[in-house]
Amino acid sequence: MNIHKKHTIRIYLLVAVLALGVYANSIGNEYSMDDEFVTADNPLILKGIKALPEIFTTYYFKKGNEQFDYRPMVKASFAIEYSLFGRNPHMSHFINVLLYSLACCLLLKTLLMLFGESCLLFSLLTVLLFAVHPIHTEVVCSLKNRDVLLTFIASMSALVFCAKYCIRGQWKYLIYGALFFFIAELCKSDSLAYFFIIPFTLFYFKKCTSKQLAVIVGVLFFAASLMQLLHYYVIEPGSSHCLLYYENPLFENNSFARRLPVGFSTLLAYLRLLILPYPLICYYGFNQTPVLGWDSLQVIAGLILTLALMTYTLLNFKKRALHLFGLLFFVLSLFVFLNILTPVTGILGERHAFAASLGFCVIVVALLLGIFRLNLSHPVDSGNLFYPLRTNSKFSYSFAVLLLLYSGLTLIRNPEWKDRFSLFSHDIRYAPQSVQLQNLFAGACQLKYYDPKTSDAEKSLAIRTALSHYMESLKIYPLQAPANNNIGIILAGTYQQFDQALPYLEKAVELRGALPEYNYNLGLNYANLNRSQDAIKSLKKCMELDSGYQNAYSLLANIYSNMGLTAEAQNLDRIKKRRFPNS
């Protein structure tokens, strides 16, 4: 039976309007956390469309000696957007909301194809719950996370076309499926999970023969291999990423025996966030999310839950129930982010649960239907789509309350992403043990201090707050360079307390001496303390690490001049003029 055209228009319109409605108040937001990676604050994006060849042949992140990851599609989208609209954060947020609405509509189409038209109302309720779930706020409100939206859209498209290939037997759909899977890989490497999800889903719902399934796996493998070849032959070599202890302690103790218990505790943490998504935090990390061992009740609870779910799956797999599909989809989507295969930056993150939340929503709808004994798996009445809900008011009221609760939490969370200061100042209240969030909030306070629009009274408060939170960060984890360096900068630059600043700046260089700016800051402080030889040593190290660090040449030449070393000062000035002719 074909779904009545009137129903088709209504349900897609309902989904689109709901998705747009719950995120409409995010359109007025500015740039926020990590948006500089991909927005107009990125020099590459400022080149607009002309930057596309460079975007597709360079790393996603490149700064100093660090360069890593490959996500050209998201950067390309912002480069094109910049060419059309200029530097406009509101347009960027509007596009994110549109993409989210598109993702929800595409999800509905996917579920209808998988579940069948007899499950129209079940599919619709699942997508409505998905559309309003607050855990998606990070993906929609953070422009940097547009890559998650694009990955989801491309991956779902790949699944739809692969299903069409199985149903209709036409090779063109298989080619489209492989193409969209390849595009998903260009969006973010997380899409590799769909290499397993797509064949599993088609197998679970018996949409294809064994031969078709083998062909699909082969074609997806070809697309994944093509991406690896692209990495090898097109992108410049030399990926490097400094992974820090306070982002995830497993970076320094990466044994499987250490990762496994963390995986069970992380699974439980994600379940808690999906069931009760409050409070939400932009950055978790150490020690807000502690790395637990086998002596932890949370780890044991996670292990028991995992064993129970595995047993239930084995006993009920042949029934091919929708709630079991939701459970398996949840696990397959989330598994790579559980720290079991490899440590995850931040230990856990709401964006990582974006796809997995689909499985959660399927389970919730199925459980509510079971609790209230409502059967939606029957042909839809062409006259009244929602008639079954009217026959069971308890289910309807319960689902409506859940929908309103999640919608309210989403609407409240959106403005908290307004800008960096707004986000960090809010979230630090709920994550005081997060080293990185303490640093991020302190950094936002520093930026506010240097903002010419900030009043003198606000500047004084901002810099005191920054110093306080950097100090708090060091209390949680003393062996970190950024906080030491920034405390030194504040004490020396703002308060002229060079003696007090010195041990912090020296500690920063001790911990991460390969960063030229840390050596420069230490050299400048030595100069202010009239320790010229120490200053010369630090500044030379800075220039050795980065020959383009112009301020180091100027300061070193000035030190030479003050010491009466005229020849050395003049020689350094000549070198500076050759290297920086426009200075």
Secondary structure by P-SEA (a helix, b strand, c coil): ccccaaaaaaaaaaaaaaaaaaacccccccccccccccccccccccccccaaaaaacccccccccbbbbbbaaaaaaaaaaaacccccaaaaaaaaaaaaaaaaaaaaaaaaaaccccaaaaaaaaaaaaaacccccccccccccaaaaaaaaaaaaaaaaaaaaaacccaaaaaaaaaaaaaaaaacccccccaaaaaaaaaaaccccaaaaaaaaaaaaaaaaaaaaaaccccccbbbbbcccccccccccccaaaaaaaaaaaaaaaaaaaacccccccccccccccccccccaaaaaaaaaaaaaaaaaaaccccccaaaaaaaaaaaaccccccccccccccccccccccaaaaaaaaaaaaaaaaacccccccccccccaaaaaacaaaaaaaaaaaaaaaaaaaaaccccccaaaaaaaaaaaccccaaaaaaaaaaaaaaaacccccaaaaaaaaaaaaaaaaaaaaacccccaaaaaaaaaacccccccccaaaaaaaaaaaccccaaaaaaaaaaaaaacaaaaaaaaaaaaaaacccaaaaaaaaaaaaaaacaaaaaaaaaaaaaaacccc
